[in-house]
Amino acid sequence: MTATIVTIGDEILIGQITDTNSGYIAKAFDHIGIEVHEMLSISDDGKHILETFSRLQDNTDFVIITGGLGPTKDDITKKTLAEYFEDELVSDPKVLAHVENLFEQFTGKRQPLLQTNIDQALVPSKAEVLFNQFGTAPAMWLQKGKTVFVSMPGVPFEMKGIVDNVLIPKIVREFKRPYIIHKTIMTYGMGESMLADKISDWEDNLPDSIKLAYLPSPGRVRLRLSARGTDKNILEADIASQVETLQQLLGSTIVGFEESESLEVVLGKQMTQRRLTLAVAESCTGGKIAQTLTSVPGSSKYFKGGIVCYSKEVKTQILSVSELTIAEYSVVSEQVAIELAQNVRKLLKTDYGIGVTGNAGPTTDDTDKSVGIVYIAIASAQNTIAMEFNFGQPREKVIDRAVVKSLEMLQKEILKNVE
Amino acid sequence: MTATIVTIGDEILIGQITDTNSGYIAKAFDHIGIEVHEMLSISDDGKHILETFSRLQDNTDFVIITGGLGPTKDDITKKTLAEYFEDELVSDPKVLAHVENLFEQFTGKRQPLLQTNIDQALVPSKAEVLFNQFGTAPAMWLQKGKTVFVSMPGVPFEMKGIVDNVLIPKIVREFKRPYIIHKTIMTYGMGESMLADKISDWEDNLPDSIKLAYLPSPGRVRLRLSARGTDKNILEADIASQVETLQQLLGSTIVGFEESESLEVVLGKQMTQRRLTLAVAESCTGGKIAQTLTSVPGSSKYFKGGIVCYSKEVKTQILSVSELTIAEYSVVSEQVAIELAQNVRKLLKTDYGIGVTGNAGPTTDDTDKSVGIVYIAIASAQNTIAMEFNFGQPREKVIDRAVVKSLEMLQKEILKNVE
């Protein structure tokens, strides 16, 4: 089965916001064996929307649309869908009741709705409504020929609620789909072209059912194997056997495998299972490690807290980093990272402590280290490890890489200390 | 002038990475008056790429392509471009020399290149090479009919280097373009539908040259006016006159204008100008306030640091929140928010302190407050203010709204105390 994902809204086309909805839907579809053929963003323009619907008609099994369902005049998706389906808009009593409830919740009292709010309950008569628990705009499911059109609001959390709780369960229930399995192999220390050269013969002899992709990023290359078919066990066995061959070819260049779950989720599970606790002291990452950890529901079980020690005073007065250490080695140094990790661990009485100090740029301010240099330390009751990195620039890349590297280093320590 | 932006690569279609390249290019094009008509992502599939090129041919003035230019077998953009232009690939001596230099820089010695690296210097004979200072893959400029096709690597910092230093200057030099002007008006405290109702007549009478868009986000609605034309002065006057009318219609609902600057950037400027400093104590937002503040370069001038007090012990032991207060009012309470704000301000010796405690969900854990309830306090030497909010759910929305609200409350206090 195949799908096209369409985003409607000028704000994406002028670069005012980044479309993250399509990626979310693509991932969810990939998990249930639906291949996304194309993603596109178009403007709030009726003619362009209609042309696009016609082009996609019978081209893929699903056309998933987000955006343009708000109550205002620039939101024309619903009207245009009705036009495309030669249908009329009718008021859905369930949706209307839901809109009324949401407004009552929001304002604290029952009151007459504005016409624009009442109109939120209008849907094409041929549409099946998909319940939007988090917002007033109903999602809609409409079929024409062999293609199902699904229209959802563009507000990310509303869209996610519908995808997770309504759309995916419905598709899983009603359609037989093949399996798609990905395995991402992480390599380190060999350039993309050298790697490609080394596995060239193997790559040429891959069966048609397995596809290889190279995903290079600074310092490492990930290899993604994708298999598609009807028997999950066979696919898994095929992938496992190819990975084994790859391991023989590449040896220690392979440093691990990427889970489909994010690092912070996997780490959270590992800490919860082992009943471990964590505290962080972060300077240049400015709270992003704490924020990444706490983005996971249930993180309060293992994450006790953090200190964002942006100024020198917070480092010395709250986290007791020695003035002498700073004078001798500077604020951006391995020694300061170590003291941060050890002291925050003691202060918050946790099993592990992370300490990060560095220079995210764009200017070096008053430090002696160049932009991009970051020191990360992990402290436990047993030992403290620390490393220097050069994450280059710009600022956002330095911060993001420091966050990922901190969590990777912590994970390695946890797995090591347990063995 | 119009453009289509095409991203080539399976990793986007399976949701493994989010395409941020297209938004970057769209913004750059918007600034020089080129309207992006459509953005799309397609797979590394020759047939699909050729079909897409044919469909876009003569449809827009530019087709901007990123991705698929690496040295490995899954990278087929260059080969496919040559096929589409009925052209052959020839080695470009300048590009080859650049590839050799990059490898020498990277490995520290001059050495024979692999065939895959030599092939990086191949370009269609009809192509003009756009120099890629940060990588080995050359960008290419090819014209057919009335459409210019530009192909660039997908690695974001390589693409950005080419767009900023080569592509945009070349277009500005060689093409006459109209102006596009946007003005974003920030409103607060009125729902999207109520707002739309209030300005309905005005909206209906907008001239054709001006387009209105509603950009709702938790707690506020932004109105974006866009004008397109050949005389920049006339456009600016038109927009200014419409904004004046809007101000009469909406009064104090309008809280400001977005000069493409975010709240944290504006707040940073206000604090720097007034030489004010800030510390934050955040529970349910888990570090996101600190992270948002420190995403701004130069934030160390006013942001001294923060405490992420996820556990009760961090609140009582580090931030000296009274055990009695917690026993009497619970951890999620206005009283705790107030103590957090006041105590973090004293502890870090700053002018302002923000204290946030709440329940982001999905479960209520051991608190007596329902999911979505958040208390925010702002403390200064003069006074402390605190408010209760119900941000609903899900978790990420609660966190995001708490962050925005905290910064807005702080900004209000700063402006008030100065008056």
HADDOCK unambig.tbl for C-alpha pairs under 7 A between the chains (distance, minus, plus):
assign (segid A and resid 12 and name CA) (segid B and resid 23 and name CA) 6.83 0.50 0.50
assign (segid A and resid 13 and name CA) (segid B and resid 26 and name CA) 6.05 0.50 0.50
assign (segid A and resid 13 and name CA) (segid B and resid 36 and name CA) 5.69 0.50 0.50
assign (segid A and resid 13 and name CA) (segid B and resid 38 and name CA) 6.94 0.50 0.50
assign (segid A and resid 14 and name CA) (segid B and resid 26 and name CA) 5.28 0.50 0.50
assign (segid A and resid 14 and name CA) (segid B and resid 27 and name CA) 5.40 0.50 0.50
assign (segid A and resid 14 and name CA) (segid B and resid 30 and name CA) 5.83 0.50 0.50
assign (segid A and resid 14 and name CA) (segid B and resid 36 and name CA) 6.84 0.50 0.50
assign (segid A and resid 15 and name CA) (segid B and resid 23 and name CA) 4.38 0.50 0.50
assign (segid A and resid 15 and name CA) (segid B and resid 24 and name CA) 6.30 0.50 0.50
assign (segid A and resid 15 and name CA) (segid B and resid 26 and name CA) 4.98 0.50 0.50
assign (segid A and resid 15 and name CA) (segid B and resid 27 and name CA) 4.45 0.50 0.50
assign (segid A and resid 18 and name CA) (segid B and resid 20 and name CA) 6.54 0.50 0.50
assign (segid A and resid 18 and name CA) (segid B and resid 23 and name CA) 6.00 0.50 0.50
assign (segid A and resid 20 and name CA) (segid B and resid 18 and name CA) 6.52 0.50 0.50
assign (segid A and resid 23 and name CA) (segid B and resid 12 and name CA) 6.85 0.50 0.50
assign (segid A and resid 23 and name CA) (segid B and resid 15 and name CA) 4.35 0.50 0.50
assign (segid A and resid 23 and name CA) (segid B and resid 18 and name CA) 5.99 0.50 0.50
assign (segid A and resid 24 and name CA) (segid B and resid 15 and name CA) 6.29 0.50 0.50
assign (segid A and resid 26 and name CA) (segid B and resid 13 and name CA) 6.06 0.50 0.50
assign (segid A and resid 26 and name CA) (segid B and resid 14 and name CA) 5.25 0.50 0.50
assign (segid A and resid 26 and name CA) (segid B and resid 15 and name CA) 4.96 0.50 0.50
assign (segid A and resid 27 and name CA) (segid B and resid 14 and name CA) 5.39 0.50 0.50
assign (segid A and resid 27 and name CA) (segid B and resid 15 and name CA) 4.45 0.50 0.50
assign (segid A and resid 30 and name CA) (segid B and resid 14 and name CA) 5.85 0.50 0.50
assign (segid A and resid 36 and name CA) (segid B and resid 13 and name CA) 5.67 0.50 0.50
assign (segid A and resid 36 and name CA) (segid B and resid 14 and name CA) 6.81 0.50 0.50
assign (segid A and resid 37 and name CA) (segid B and resid 42 and name CA) 6.64 0.50 0.50
assign (segid A and resid 38 and name CA) (segid B and resid 13 and name CA) 6.93 0.50 0.50
assign (segid A and resid 38 and name CA) (segid B and resid 40 and name CA) 6.98 0.50 0.50
assign (segid A and resid 38 and name CA) (segid B and resid 41 and name CA) 5.62 0.50 0.50
assign (segid A and resid 38 and name CA) (segid B and resid 42 and name CA) 4.92 0.50 0.50
assign (segid A and resid 39 and name CA) (segid B and resid 40 and name CA) 5.41 0.50 0.50
assign (segid A and resid 39 and name CA) (segid B and resid 41 and name CA) 5.01 0.50 0.50
assign (segid A and resid 39 and name CA) (segid B and resid 42 and name CA) 6.82 0.50 0.50
assign (segid A and resid 40 and name CA) (segid B and resid 38 and name CA) 6.97 0.50 0.50
assign (segid A and resid 40 and name CA) (segid B and resid 39 and name CA) 5.39 0.50 0.50
assign (segid A and resid 40 and name CA) (segid B and resid 40 and name CA) 4.09 0.50 0.50
assign (segid A and resid 40 and name CA) (segid B and resid 41 and name CA) 6.31 0.50 0.50
assign (segid A and resid 41 and name CA) (segid B and resid 38 and name CA) 5.63 0.50 0.50
assign (segid A and resid 41 and name CA) (segid B and resid 39 and name CA) 5.02 0.50 0.50
assign (segid A and resid 41 and name CA) (segid B and resid 40 and name CA) 6.33 0.50 0.50
assign (segid A and resid 42 and name CA) (segid B and resid 37 and name CA) 6.66 0.50 0.50
assign (segid A and resid 42 and name CA) (segid B and resid 38 and name CA) 4.93 0.50 0.50
assign (segid A and resid 42 and name CA) (segid B and resid 39 and name CA) 6.80 0.50 0.50
assign (segid A and resid 71 and name CA) (segid B and resid 193 and name CA) 5.82 0.50 0.50
assign (segid A and resid 72 and name CA) (segid B and resid 193 and name CA) 6.54 0.50 0.50
assign (segid A and resid 72 and name CA) (segid B and resid 196 and name CA) 6.01 0.50 0.50
assign (segid A and resid 74 and name CA) (segid B and resid 213 and name CA) 6.06 0.50 0.50
assign (segid A and resid 116 and name CA) (segid B and resid 193 and name CA) 5.83 0.50 0.50
assign (segid A and resid 117 and name CA) (segid B and resid 193 and name CA) 6.50 0.50 0.50
assign (segid A and resid 193 and name CA) (segid B and resid 71 and name CA) 5.94 0.50 0.50
assign (segid A and resid 193 and name CA) (segid B and resid 72 and name CA) 6.57 0.50 0.50
assign (segid A and resid 193 and name CA) (segid B and resid 116 and name CA) 6.03 0.50 0.50
assign (segid A and resid 193 and name CA) (segid B and resid 117 and name CA) 6.67 0.50 0.50
assign (segid A and resid 196 and name CA) (segid B and resid 72 and name CA) 6.13 0.50 0.50
assign (segid A and resid 213 and name CA) (segid B and resid 74 and name CA) 6.16 0.50 0.50
assign (segid A and resid 286 and name CA) (segid B and resid 290 and name CA) 5.88 0.50 0.50
assign (segid A and resid 286 and name CA) (segid B and resid 291 and name CA) 4.99 0.50 0.50
assign (segid A and resid 286 and name CA) (segid B and resid 294 and name CA) 5.42 0.50 0.50
assign (segid A and resid 287 and name CA) (segid B and resid 287 and name CA) 4.69 0.50 0.50
assign (segid A and resid 287 and name CA) (segid B and resid 288 and name CA) 6.41 0.50 0.50
assign (segid A and resid 287 and name CA) (segid B and resid 290 and name CA) 5.24 0.50 0.50
assign (segid A and resid 287 and name CA) (segid B and resid 291 and name CA) 4.57 0.50 0.50
assign (segid A and resid 288 and name CA) (segid B and resid 287 and name CA) 6.46 0.50 0.50
assign (segid A and resid 288 and name CA) (segid B and resid 288 and name CA) 6.72 0.50 0.50
assign (segid A and resid 288 and name CA) (segid B and resid 291 and name CA) 5.14 0.50 0.50
assign (segid A and resid 290 and name CA) (segid B and resid 286 and name CA) 5.91 0.50 0.50
assign (segid A and resid 290 and name CA) (segid B and resid 287 and name CA) 5.24 0.50 0.50
assign (segid A and resid 291 and name CA) (segid B and resid 286 and name CA) 5.08 0.50 0.50
assign (segid A and resid 291 and name CA) (segid B and resid 287 and name CA) 4.64 0.50 0.50
assign (segid A and resid 291 and name CA) (segid B and resid 288 and name CA) 5.17 0.50 0.50
assign (segid A and resid 294 and name CA) (segid B and resid 286 and name CA) 5.51 0.50 0.50
assign (segid A and resid 297 and name CA) (segid B and resid 362 and name CA) 6.79 0.50 0.50
assign (segid A and resid 300 and name CA) (segid B and resid 310 and name CA) 6.48 0.50 0.50
assign (segid A and resid 300 and name CA) (segid B and resid 311 and name CA) 6.89 0.50 0.50
assign (segid A and resid 304 and name CA) (segid B and resid 310 and name CA) 5.40 0.50 0.50
assign (segid A and resid 304 and name CA) (segid B and resid 311 and name CA) 5.00 0.50 0.50
assign (segid A and resid 305 and name CA) (segid B and resid 308 and name CA) 4.91 0.50 0.50
assign (segid A and resid 305 and name CA) (segid B and resid 309 and name CA) 4.93 0.50 0.50
assign (segid A and resid 305 and name CA) (segid B and resid 310 and name CA) 4.84 0.50 0.50
assign (segid A and resid 305 and name CA) (segid B and resid 311 and name CA) 6.40 0.50 0.50
assign (segid A and resid 305 and name CA) (segid B and resid 314 and name CA) 6.80 0.50 0.50
assign (segid A and resid 306 and name CA) (segid B and resid 307 and name CA) 5.74 0.50 0.50
assign (segid A and resid 306 and name CA) (segid B and resid 308 and name CA) 4.64 0.50 0.50
assign (segid A and resid 306 and name CA) (segid B and resid 309 and name CA) 6.73 0.50 0.50
assign (segid A and resid 307 and name CA) (segid B and resid 306 and name CA) 5.73 0.50 0.50
assign (segid A and resid 307 and name CA) (segid B and resid 307 and name CA) 4.52 0.50 0.50
assign (segid A and resid 307 and name CA) (segid B and resid 308 and name CA) 5.99 0.50 0.50
assign (segid A and resid 308 and name CA) (segid B and resid 305 and name CA) 4.91 0.50 0.50
assign (segid A and resid 308 and name CA) (segid B and resid 306 and name CA) 4.66 0.50 0.50
assign (segid A and resid 308 and name CA) (segid B and resid 307 and name CA) 6.03 0.50 0.50
assign (segid A and resid 309 and name CA) (segid B and resid 305 and name CA) 4.88 0.50 0.50
assign (segid A and resid 309 and name CA) (segid B and resid 306 and name CA) 6.70 0.50 0.50
assign (segid A and resid 310 and name CA) (segid B and resid 300 and name CA) 6.38 0.50 0.50
assign (segid A and resid 310 and name CA) (segid B and resid 304 and name CA) 5.38 0.50 0.50
assign (segid A and resid 310 and name CA) (segid B and resid 305 and name CA) 4.83 0.50 0.50
assign (segid A and resid 311 and name CA) (segid B and resid 300 and name CA) 6.78 0.50 0.50
assign (segid A and resid 311 and name CA) (segid B and resid 304 and name CA) 4.91 0.50 0.50
assign (segid A and resid 311 and name CA) (segid B and resid 305 and name CA) 6.35 0.50 0.50
assign (segid A and resid 314 and name CA) (segid B and resid 305 and name CA) 6.74 0.50 0.50
assign (segid A and resid 314 and name CA) (segid B and resid 348 and name CA) 6.53 0.50 0.50
assign (segid A and resid 348 and name CA) (segid B and resid 314 and name CA) 6.56 0.50 0.50
assign (segid A and resid 362 and name CA) (segid B and resid 297 and name CA) 6.74 0.50 0.50
